[in-house]
Amino acid sequence: MRRIMIILLIAIIAFTAMGCTAILEVERVTERPHVREPVGRPPDEQIEVSNFEELKEAITELVEAHELVGRLISFAYEYEELQEELDRAIHEILTYHPIGVYAVSEITAHATKIVAFFEINIAIEYIRTRQQMDSIVNVSTMPALREQLLGVMSEYQYEAVFRTNLQITVDQIFGEIIDIYYQNPSSFFWNPIIAVEMFPETGEDRIFSISFDFGRSPGLLISLVQGLQSQIQSTIEEAAHGETDAEIMLSLVRHLVSVVNFNENVARTVAAHGMQNHAGTAFGALVNNDAIGEGFAMAFKALSDELGLESRVILGTLDGRYHAWNIVRIDGNYYHIDVSMGYIEGIENIFLKTDIQMRNLGYDWDFISTPRAQGVLTYEYVVGPEEYDYPEEYDDIEDANNGPAVRPPQPGVGREPDPAAPDPGQGAYNGATEPELPDEPYYEIDEPDYPEDPDDDQPDETQDPDDSEISEEDEQSEE
């Protein structure tokens, strides 16, 4: 029995030894979750923040770089304070920062305690692409803004985004775009429809997003404008004649009146200035030979600009209806010219008119932003006595001294512009102060005060100067 026990023990020991050897020979893989060991020193690539301003600036830099995620660290906060300031920084970026308001839909932040510091993980969602954000143009002056707008509009781009600290409003942006259009009639086919958004709505630093709808593809519009510019050159070669600015302007008016048709049907439907209709453009007048008042005015300015003559388009009303015409500068003085009404009423009735004359004819416009037109040149002066057909009533008019008939000024006769006279123009046209409007009634023309006949004050030759006047009562008493 004892022997049997010994044999069994030896067998067990041998089996056990063989099993251990087999186990050691089998390849084994052990998996367990990785537990990050807290350390007291963060990785070098992380950004450290120690106060609210640094925290806000770090998140802003991530936004401006269009980063989707970011990681910050801080040794200076307690958890509750850190989370509160994270929420505050995110709120200010999304509410007041131009890039945040314009480009970001959501920012989330989570802080984790790592022994001696906090690790802050940032996640950002955008509503604008990186390309859209990279296309933002920074402008700091009004001339720079106008230059950028002119470039965008001339290339018929659909959108322009500007970041600026200029304190301007959406209405002022609209005004600048409208002014650019009317100052450059040879650069545009017609007026764009625009929409302007501002991000944020208040503050010193803002982004303006401007959308343009030109109604045609950019390629087609550029081609049409090239055709317009070619027609401008041809018209100048054919129509521009004269030695003085006034004579050249008169030749342009005569040409437009002779070749362009006034479209009364379109004129009746005009609901506002700048309508997208060929008849309201320089292209319509010069290429299609069909225009309303605005088209005539734009064509006249386009031709004047090409010749270096000073002209601008005036937007106003005539007898209560929307209308446009030109104001020009000749020898330092300003005058009104309405080419379209020259077509209807005759050039002599609407060429080189003053403010007073225009108001008496039923015109109305913005005086504050328009130079005062009060020059002395007239249509009669420019064409001269040989060409001007004086009305018959001039033959019967005599002045108070029974002198020769009164006629309008003629070349070399009467009042002529004084080259040394100060420039009367005021307002936005030349950057001077706003004009002082005259007292009411402003637009009534008084009859001239003719000098009294000096003979009326002389005593009767038959009366003795020493004799005093004798009343009827005295005469009766003497009798």
C-alpha positions in Angstrom: 0.0 0.0 0.0 2.8 2.3 0.9 4.4 1.5 -2.4 1.2 2.3 -4.3 1.0 5.7 -2.6 4.6 6.5 -3.6 3.9 5.5 -7.2 0.8 7.7 -7.4 2.7 10.7 -5.8 5.5 10.3 -8.4 2.9 10.2 -11.2 1.2 13.3 -10.0 4.5 15.1 -9.8 5.4 14.0 -13.3 2.1 15.1 -14.8 2.2 18.4 -13.1 5.6 19.1 -14.4 4.6 18.2 -18.0 1.5 20.5 -17.7 3.4 23.5 -16.6 5.8 23.0 -19.5 2.9 22.9 -21.9 1.4 26.0 -20.5 4.7 28.0 -20.8 5.0 26.9 -24.4 1.6 28.4 -25.4 1.6 32.2 -26.6 -0.6 34.2 -24.3 -1.9 37.9 -24.8 -3.3 39.9 -21.9 -5.5 43.0 -22.4 -6.5 45.6 -19.8 -7.8 49.1 -20.1 -5.2 51.9 -20.1 -5.3 54.2 -17.1 -3.7 57.5 -17.8 -1.3 58.3 -15.0 -1.8 61.9 -13.8 1.2 64.1 -14.2 2.1 67.4 -12.8 3.5 68.9 -16.0 1.3 69.3 -19.2 2.5 68.7 -22.8 4.4 71.6 -24.4 1.9 72.1 -27.4 -1.0 73.1 -25.1 -1.8 76.7 -24.5 -1.8 77.9 -21.0 -4.3 80.5 -19.8 -4.4 82.1 -16.4 -7.2 84.7 -16.5 -10.5 85.5 -18.3 -8.9 87.7 -21.1 -6.3 85.0 -21.9 -9.1 82.4 -22.0 -11.2 84.5 -24.3 -8.3 85.4 -26.6 -7.2 81.7 -26.9 -10.7 80.6 -27.9 -11.0 83.5 -30.3 -7.7 82.5 -32.0 -9.1 79.0 -32.5 -12.2 80.5 -34.2 -10.3 82.9 -36.4 -8.1 80.0 -37.6 -11.3 78.0 -38.3 -10.1 75.2 -36.0 -12.7 72.5 -35.1 -11.1 71.5 -31.8 -8.6 73.0 -29.4 -7.0 72.2 -26.0 -6.0 74.7 -23.3 -4.6 74.2 -19.8 -4.8 76.3 -16.7 -3.1 76.2 -13.2 -5.0 79.3 -11.9 -8.6 78.2 -11.6 -10.9 76.3 -9.3 -13.4 74.1 -11.3 -16.5 76.1 -10.7 -14.8 79.4 -11.4 -13.2 78.0 -14.6 -16.5 76.7 -15.9 -18.2 80.0 -15.2 -15.6 82.0 -17.1 -15.6 79.5 -20.0 -19.4 80.1 -20.4 -18.9 83.8 -20.2 -16.1 83.8 -22.8 -18.1 81.7 -25.2 -21.1 84.0 -24.8 -19.1 87.1 -25.5 -17.5 85.6 -28.6 -20.8 84.4 -30.0 -22.6 87.7 -29.2 -20.1 90.5 -29.7 -17.0 89.3 -31.7 -17.5 89.9 -35.4 -16.0 86.6 -36.5 -17.9 84.7 -33.8 -21.2 86.3 -34.8 -20.6 85.9 -38.5 -19.0 82.4 -38.7 -19.8 80.3 -35.6 -23.0 78.4 -34.7 -21.8 76.8 -31.4 -18.8 76.5 -29.1 -18.6 73.9 -26.3 -15.9 73.6 -23.7 -15.2 70.9 -21.0 -12.6 71.2 -18.2 -10.9 68.1 -16.7 -8.8 68.1 -13.5 -5.3 66.7 -14.0 -3.7 66.8 -10.5 -2.1 70.2 -10.6 -3.9 71.8 -13.5 -7.1 71.8 -15.6 -7.2 70.5 -19.2 -9.8 72.4 -21.3 -11.1 70.8 -24.5 -12.8 73.2 -27.0 -15.2 72.1 -29.8 -16.4 74.6 -32.5 -19.1 74.3 -35.1 -19.2 76.8 -38.0 -21.9 78.2 -40.4 -19.2 79.6 -42.7 -16.5 77.8 -44.6 -12.8 78.5 -44.2 -12.9 80.0 -47.7 -15.6 82.4 -46.8 -13.7 83.5 -43.7 -10.5 83.9 -45.7 -12.3 86.2 -48.2 -13.1 88.8 -45.5 -11.4 92.1 -46.4 -10.3 94.5 -43.7 -10.9 98.2 -44.4 -10.2 101.2 -42.1 -11.1 104.2 -44.3 -14.1 105.2 -46.4 -12.0 105.7 -49.6 -10.7 102.1 -49.1 -14.3 100.8 -48.6 -15.5 102.6 -51.8 -12.5 101.2 -53.8 -13.3 97.7 -52.6 -17.0 98.0 -53.4 -16.3 99.4 -56.8 -14.0 96.5 -57.6 -16.6 93.9 -56.4 -19.4 95.6 -58.3 -17.4 96.0 -61.5 -16.5 92.3 -61.5 -20.2 91.4 -60.8 -19.4 89.3 -57.8 -22.3 88.0 -55.8 -21.0 88.8 -52.4 -18.6 91.1 -50.6 -17.6 90.8 -46.9 -15.8 93.6 -45.1 -14.5 93.9 -41.6 -14.1 97.5 -40.3 -14.0 99.7 -37.3 -15.7 102.5 -39.2 -18.9 103.7 -37.4 -21.3 103.3 -40.4 -24.8 101.9 -40.7 -26.5 99.6 -43.1 -28.3 102.6 -44.6 -24.9 104.3 -45.2 -23.6 101.1 -47.0 -26.7 101.2 -49.2 -26.0 104.9 -49.9 -22.3 104.2 -50.8 -23.3 101.5 -53.3 -26.0 103.7 -54.9 -23.5 106.6 -55.2 -20.9 104.3 -56.8 -23.4 103.1 -59.3 -24.5 106.6 -60.4 -20.9 108.0 -60.4 -19.8 105.3 -62.8 -22.4 104.8 -65.5 -20.0 103.4 -68.0 -18.9 100.6 -65.6 -22.3 98.9 -65.0 -25.0 97.4 -67.1 -27.7 98.3 -64.5 -28.2 98.8 -60.8 -27.8 95.7 -58.6 -30.4 94.6 -56.1 -28.5 94.5 -52.8 -29.0 93.0 -49.3 -26.7 94.0 -46.3 -26.2 92.2 -43.0 -24.1 93.4 -40.1 -22.3 91.3 -37.5 -22.8 92.2 -34.7 -25.4 95.0 -35.0 -23.5 97.2 -32.5 -19.9 97.7 -31.5 -16.7 99.3 -32.9 -15.6 96.2 -34.8 -18.1 94.7 -37.2 -18.4 92.6 -40.4 -20.7 93.7 -43.3 -21.9 91.0 -45.6 -23.3 92.5 -48.9 -25.1 90.3 -51.4 -25.5 91.5 -55.0 -28.1 90.4 -57.5 -27.4 91.7 -61.0 -30.0 89.7 -62.8 -27.6 88.2 -65.3 -24.5 86.1 -65.3 -21.2 87.9 -64.7 -19.8 86.9 -68.1 -22.7 88.3 -70.0 -22.8 91.6 -68.0 -19.0 92.2 -68.6 -19.6 91.6 -72.3 -22.5 94.1 -72.4 -20.5 96.7 -70.5 -17.6 96.4 -73.0 -20.2 97.0 -75.7 -21.4 100.1 -73.9 -17.8 101.5 -73.5 -17.2 101.0 -77.2 -20.4 102.9 -78.0 -19.4 105.7 -75.7 -16.2 106.2 -77.8 -18.1 106.1 -81.0 -20.7 108.7 -79.8 -18.0 111.1 -78.6 -16.3 110.9 -82.0 -19.5 111.7 -83.7 -21.2 114.1 -81.3 -18.6 116.1 -79.3 -18.1 119.5 -80.8 -17.2 123.0 -79.6 -14.5 125.1 -78.1 -15.8 125.6 -74.6 -17.2 123.1 -72.0 -20.7 124.6 -72.5 -20.6 124.2 -76.2 -19.4 120.6 -75.9 -22.1 119.8 -73.4 -24.7 121.4 -75.7 -23.5 119.2 -78.6 -23.9 116.1 -76.5 -27.4 117.1 -75.5 -28.3 117.7 -79.1 -27.0 114.3 -80.2 -28.8 112.4 -77.4 -32.1 114.2 -78.2 -31.7 113.4 -81.9 -31.0 109.7 -81.6 -32.6 108.5 -78.3 -36.3 107.9 -77.9 -38.0 108.9 -74.7 -39.9 105.8 -73.5 -43.1 107.3 -72.0 -44.6 103.8 -71.2 -41.7 102.9 -69.0 -41.6 106.4 -67.4 -45.2 106.0 -66.2 -44.3 102.8 -64.3 -41.2 104.0 -62.5 -41.8 103.2 -58.8 -38.3 104.2 -57.6 -34.9 105.2 -58.9 -32.5 102.5 -59.9 -35.0 100.1 -61.4 -33.5 97.2 -63.4 -34.7 98.3 -66.8 -32.7 99.1 -69.9 -34.4 102.4 -70.3 -33.0 103.7 -67.0 -29.3 103.0 -68.0 -26.6 104.5 -70.1 -26.7 101.2 -72.0 -30.3 101.7 -72.9 -29.8 105.2 -74.1 -26.5 104.8 -76.1 -26.9 101.2 -77.3 -30.6 100.6 -77.6 -31.5 104.3 -78.2 -34.4 104.0 -75.8 -34.5 105.8 -72.4 -36.3 107.5 -69.6 -35.0 110.5 -67.7 -32.6 108.4 -65.7 -31.2 106.7 -68.8 -30.7 110.1 -70.5 -28.9 111.4 -67.4 -26.7 108.3 -67.1 -25.7 108.5 -70.8 -24.9 112.2 -70.5 -22.7 111.6 -67.5 -20.9 108.7 -69.2 -20.1 110.9 -72.2 -19.1 113.8 -69.9 -16.8 111.6 -67.8 -15.0 110.3 -70.9 -14.4 113.9 -72.0 -13.2 115.1 -68.6 -16.3 117.3 -68.1 -17.7 117.6 -64.6 -21.2 116.2 -64.3 -23.3 114.2 -61.9 -26.7 112.6 -61.9 -29.4 114.2 -59.7 -32.2 111.9 -58.4 -35.5 113.8 -57.6 -39.0 114.3 -58.9 -40.7 116.3 -61.6 -44.3 117.2 -60.9 -44.3 114.6 -58.2 -43.0 111.7 -60.4 -39.6 110.1 -60.1 -37.2 111.7 -62.4 -33.4 112.2 -63.0 -31.3 114.8 -64.7 -27.8 116.3 -64.5 -26.0 119.0 -62.7 -22.7 120.3 -64.4 -19.9 122.6 -63.5 -18.7 125.2 -65.9 -16.0 127.8 -65.0 -16.6 127.2 -61.3 -20.4 127.6 -61.5 -23.1 124.9 -61.4 -26.1 124.5 -63.7 -28.9 122.0 -64.3 -29.4 120.1 -67.6 -32.3 117.8 -68.2 -31.7 116.0 -71.5 -34.9 114.0 -71.4 -37.0 117.1 -71.1 -34.9 118.7 -73.8 -36.3 115.9 -76.0 -39.9 116.7 -74.9 -39.9 120.5 -74.3 -37.0 121.7 -76.3 -33.4 122.1 -75.3 -33.6 125.8 -74.8 -36.1 125.3 -72.0 -33.9 123.0 -69.9 -30.3 123.7 -70.6 -28.1 125.5 -68.0 -30.8 126.3 -65.5 -30.4 127.6 -61.9 -32.0 126.2 -58.8 -34.7 128.8 -58.8 -35.6 128.1 -62.4 -35.8 124.4 -61.8 -38.0 124.7 -58.8 -40.3 127.0 -60.8 -40.5 124.3 -63.4 -41.7 121.7 -60.9 -38.4 119.9 -60.0 -37.6 118.8 -56.5 -34.4 117.2 -55.1 -32.1 116.9 -52.1 -30.5 120.4 -51.6 -28.2 119.4 -48.8 -26.1 117.0 -50.8 -26.2 119.0 -54.0 -24.1 122.0 -55.0 -25.9 125.3 -55.5 -26.7 126.0 -59.1 -26.6 129.8 -59.5 -24.4 130.5 -62.5 -25.2 133.2 -65.1 -24.7 131.2 -68.4 -27.8 130.5 -70.4 -28.7 128.6 -73.5 -29.0 131.9 -75.4 -25.5 132.9 -74.3 -24.0 129.6 -75.5 -25.6 129.5 -79.0 -25.2 133.2 -79.6 -27.6 135.7 -81.3 -27.1 134.2 -84.8 -28.6 130.8 -83.8 -31.0 131.7 -81.0 -34.5 132.4 -82.1 -35.7 135.1 -79.8 -39.4 135.1 -79.0 -41.4 137.9 -80.7 -42.3 139.6 -77.4 -38.6 140.7 -77.0 -39.1 143.1 -79.9 -41.6 145.1 -77.9 -39.9 145.2 -74.5 -38.3 148.4 -73.5 -36.6 149.2 -70.3 -37.7 152.0 -67.8 -35.6 154.6 -69.6 -37.2 154.0 -73.0 -33.9 152.5 -74.2 -33.4 149.7 -76.7 -35.2 146.4 -76.4 -34.1 144.0 -73.6 -32.5 140.8 -74.8 -30.8 137.9 -73.0 -27.1 138.2 -72.5 -25.0 137.5 -75.6 -21.4 136.6 -76.1 -19.3 139.6 -75.1 -22.3 141.5 -73.9 -23.7 141.9 -70.4 -22.7 139.7 -67.4 -20.0 137.1 -68.0 -18.7 134.5 -65.5 -15.9 135.8 -63.4 -13.0 133.3 -63.4 -11.8 134.7 -60.1 -15.1 134.4 -58.4 -15.3 131.9 -55.5 -16.7 128.5 -56.2 -20.4 128.6 -55.2 -20.6 124.8 -55.1 -21.3 123.3 -51.7 -22.3 120.1 -50.1 -21.2 116.5 -50.8 -20.2 117.2 -54.4 -17.0 119.0 -53.5 -16.6 118.2 -49.8 -17.5 121.7 -48.5 -20.0 122.6 -45.9 -23.7 122.2 -46.4 -25.4 125.0 -48.4 -27.4 127.6 -46.5 -30.9 127.5 -47.8 -32.5 130.9 -48.4 -35.4 132.2 -46.4 -38.9 131.5 -47.7 -40.3 132.2 -50.1 -37.3 130.9 -51.9 -38.5 130.1 -55.4 -40.3 133.3 -56.4 -38.5 135.5 -58.9 -39.1 139.2 -58.2 -39.3 141.7 -61.0 -36.1 143.8 -61.2 -36.1 147.2 -59.6 -35.5 149.6 -62.4 -33.9 153.0 -61.5 -36.3 155.8 -61.2 -36.3 158.6 -63.7 -34.0 161.3 -62.3 -36.2 164.0 -63.9 -39.1 163.0 -61.6 -37.3 164.6 -58.7 -36.6 167.9 -60.4 -38.9 171.0 -59.9 -41.0 172.2 -62.7 -39.1 174.7 -64.9 -42.1 177.1 -64.9 -42.2 177.3 -61.1 -40.0 179.5 -59.1 -37.9 177.4 -56.7 -38.3 180.0 -54.0 -42.1 179.9 -54.1 -43.7 177.6 -51.6 -46.6 175.3 -52.5 -50.0 177.1 -52.2 -52.9 175.1 -51.2 -56.4 175.5 -52.6 -57.6 177.1 -49.4 -54.9 179.7 -49.6 -55.8 180.5 -53.2 -59.5 180.9 -52.2 -58.6 183.2 -49.3 -56.5 185.4 -51.6 -59.4 185.7 -54.0 
